[in-house]
Amino acid sequence: MSSHTPQLFSIVPGSTAPIYRQLVDQVRRLVAGGQLAPGDALPSVRDVALQLAVNPMTVSKAYGLLELEGVLERRRGVGMLVASGQRSASDAGERLALLRPTLERAAREARELELDPDTVLSLFKDILKESP
């Protein structure tokens, strides 16, 4: 992945979720949402590790787990690709299930900060309306 290519992944350093799990969840969401389609190549382990400033073994672990799950497939000379059997999650319930862990973490943080639920929901609505 060259330096002018937009970064595919991001990590939350203070998260309770390990970095490899954050990467696994992001790939699942990108595939389910159709941003990554069957046959799309993922950036190399080395490129992701450099961009995120993480250990290459962390990225390799995430890719390996996704390969075991059948989300990704390794192609000699090309690298990791989205497996041909993958489809975007057309069922809204499937997509919501992928979002749930993120919302649970956000809810836990809001409770820890003793924020009013209505205030948090209002902020979330504003964030949803912002363009990416």
PyMOL commands that set and color helices and strands:
alter all, ss='L'
color gray80, all
select helices_A, chain A and resi 19-32+45-52+56-68+92-112+117-129
alter helices_A, ss='H'
color red, helices_A
select strands_A, chain A and resi 72-75+79-82
alter strands_A, ss='S'
color yellow, strands_A
deselect
rebuild
show_as cartoon
